[in-house]
Amino acid sequence: MSTETIFQAIQNSSVAVSLGQAPLIFGILAQLFHIAGLVLVLTSILLVNLRLLGVGLIHFTAPQLANYTKPFVLTGLVFLVLSGVFMLAPSAALYEPNPAFWFKMKLFVVALVIQYSLYRKVATAENPRRWLAIFTAIISLLLWFGVGLAGRAIGFIAA
C-alpha cells in the first residue's frame, strides 16, 4: 500500500470529511494551536540550550531550566501533534506529495528522538562535558528550528 493510498484514505475518512466541512474557525484555531505549540517548544528548548551554550539565565543551571520548562515542552508537543492531525486529515492528499511536509516530519521524528535521549541526558546532568553540551545544544536548535522552517515551507513548495 502506497503512502498516496494511505493519505487518500485518511482524507476520505468520516472524521476528516467532518473536519473539512466544519466552520472555518476550526481550521483557524487548529493553525493557532499549531503555532502556539511550536512557540512553547521552541522557547522552552531555546532557554535550556542557551544555558548549555553558557549564555543566558546564568543564575539557573541547565537542569533547573530543563525541569522548569518540561511542562511547557510537553504541552507544546501535545498542541503540535493534535492540531497537526486536525490540519492534515481534511487535506492529506495535498500534503502527501509535498517534499517540505516529508522533510518536516523527518526532522520532527529526529528532533523527538534527540530530545528524549541525548538532550534529556545532557540537559539534566549537573556537569556535562562542555563539548557535549555545546554539540547537543546546536543539534537541538538546528532540528527544532528546522521543524518550524520546514513547516512554514509547506505552503510555498509545491509537489
C-alpha positions as CSV (number, residue, x, y, z in Angstrom):
1,M,0.0,0.0,0.0
2,S,1.5,3.3,-1.1
3,T,1.6,6.5,1.0
4,E,-0.6,8.1,-1.6
5,T,-3.3,5.5,-0.9
6,I,-2.9,5.8,2.8
7,F,-3.2,9.6,2.7
8,Q,-6.2,9.4,0.4
9,A,-7.9,7.0,2.8
10,I,-7.2,9.4,5.7
11,Q,-8.7,12.3,3.7
12,N,-11.8,10.3,2.8
13,S,-12.4,9.1,6.4
14,S,-15.6,10.3,8.0
15,V,-13.6,12.2,10.7
16,A,-11.6,14.1,8.0
17,V,-14.6,14.8,5.9
18,S,-16.4,16.2,9.0
19,L,-13.3,18.3,9.8
20,G,-13.2,19.6,6.2
21,Q,-16.9,20.6,6.4
22,A,-16.5,22.3,9.8
23,P,-16.8,26.1,10.0
24,L,-13.6,28.0,9.0
25,I,-13.0,29.0,12.7
26,F,-11.9,25.4,13.5
27,G,-9.2,25.5,10.8
28,I,-8.0,28.8,12.1
29,L,-8.0,27.6,15.7
30,A,-6.0,24.5,14.6
31,Q,-3.4,26.7,13.0
32,L,-3.2,29.0,16.1
33,F,-2.8,26.0,18.4
34,H,-0.1,24.6,16.0
35,I,1.8,27.9,16.1
36,A,1.3,28.2,19.9
37,G,2.7,24.6,20.3
38,L,5.7,25.4,18.2
39,V,6.3,28.6,20.2
40,L,6.1,26.7,23.5
41,V,8.5,24.1,22.3
42,L,11.0,26.5,20.7
43,T,11.2,29.0,23.5
44,S,11.5,26.3,26.2
45,I,14.2,24.5,24.3
46,L,15.9,27.8,23.4
47,L,16.2,28.7,27.1
48,V,17.8,25.4,28.1
49,N,20.1,25.3,25.0
50,L,21.4,28.9,25.6
51,R,22.2,27.8,29.1
52,L,24.0,24.7,27.8
53,L,26.0,27.0,25.5
54,G,27.0,29.1,28.5
55,V,24.9,32.1,27.9
56,G,21.6,33.4,29.2
57,L,19.9,33.0,32.6
58,I,23.2,32.4,34.3
59,H,21.6,32.3,37.7
60,F,20.0,29.0,36.8
61,T,21.6,25.7,36.0
62,A,20.6,23.8,32.8
63,P,18.9,21.1,34.9
64,Q,16.8,23.7,36.8
65,L,15.7,25.2,33.4
66,A,15.1,21.8,31.9
67,N,12.9,20.9,34.9
68,Y,11.0,24.2,34.8
69,T,10.4,24.1,31.0
70,K,9.4,20.4,30.8
71,P,5.7,21.0,31.2
72,F,5.8,23.7,28.5
73,V,7.6,21.4,26.1
74,L,5.1,18.6,26.7
75,T,2.1,21.0,26.3
76,G,3.6,22.4,23.1
77,L,4.2,18.9,21.7
78,V,0.6,17.9,22.5
79,F,-0.6,21.1,20.8
80,L,1.6,20.4,17.8
81,V,0.5,16.8,17.3
82,L,-3.2,17.3,17.9
83,S,-3.5,20.4,15.8
84,G,-1.3,18.9,13.1
85,V,-3.7,15.9,12.8
86,F,-6.7,18.3,12.6
87,M,-4.9,20.3,9.8
88,L,-3.6,17.2,8.0
89,A,-6.7,15.0,7.9
90,P,-9.0,17.0,5.6
91,S,-6.2,17.8,3.2
92,A,-4.0,14.7,3.5
93,A,-3.8,14.1,-0.3
94,L,-2.4,17.6,-0.7
95,Y,0.3,17.1,1.9
96,E,1.5,13.7,0.7
97,P,3.3,14.8,-2.4
98,N,4.9,17.8,-0.8
99,P,8.6,17.4,-0.1
100,A,8.6,20.1,2.6
101,F,6.0,18.1,4.5
102,W,8.1,15.0,4.5
103,F,11.2,16.9,5.4
104,K,9.3,18.4,8.4
105,M,8.1,15.0,9.5
106,K,11.6,13.5,9.3
107,L,13.1,16.5,11.2
108,F,10.3,16.2,13.8
109,V,11.0,12.5,14.4
110,V,14.7,13.0,14.7
111,A,14.2,16.0,17.0
112,L,11.9,14.0,19.2
113,V,14.5,11.1,19.4
114,I,17.3,13.6,20.3
115,Q,15.0,15.4,22.7
116,Y,14.2,12.3,24.7
117,S,17.6,10.7,24.6
118,L,20.8,12.8,24.3
119,Y,19.2,16.2,25.1
120,R,17.4,14.9,28.2
121,K,20.6,13.2,29.5
122,V,22.8,16.3,28.8
123,A,20.3,19.0,30.0
124,T,19.6,17.2,33.3
125,A,23.3,16.5,34.1
126,E,24.8,18.8,36.7
127,N,28.2,19.0,34.9
128,P,28.0,17.6,31.4
129,R,31.2,17.6,29.3
130,R,31.5,21.1,27.7
131,W,31.8,19.8,24.1
132,L,28.8,17.5,24.6
133,A,26.7,20.3,26.0
134,I,27.6,22.6,23.0
135,F,27.1,19.8,20.5
136,T,23.7,18.9,22.0
137,A,22.5,22.5,22.1
138,I,23.5,23.1,18.5
139,I,21.9,19.9,17.2
140,S,18.7,20.5,19.2
141,L,18.4,24.1,18.0
142,L,19.0,23.2,14.4
143,L,16.5,20.4,14.5
144,W,13.7,22.2,16.2
145,F,14.1,25.4,14.3
146,G,14.3,23.3,11.2
147,V,11.0,21.8,12.0
148,G,9.5,25.2,12.2
149,L,11.1,26.4,9.0
150,A,10.1,23.3,7.1
151,G,6.6,23.6,8.3
152,R,6.5,27.2,7.0
153,A,7.9,26.0,3.7
154,I,5.0,23.6,3.2
155,G,2.7,26.3,1.9
156,F,5.4,27.6,-0.5
157,I,6.7,24.4,-2.0
158,A,4.5,22.5,-4.4
159,A,4.8,18.8,-5.2
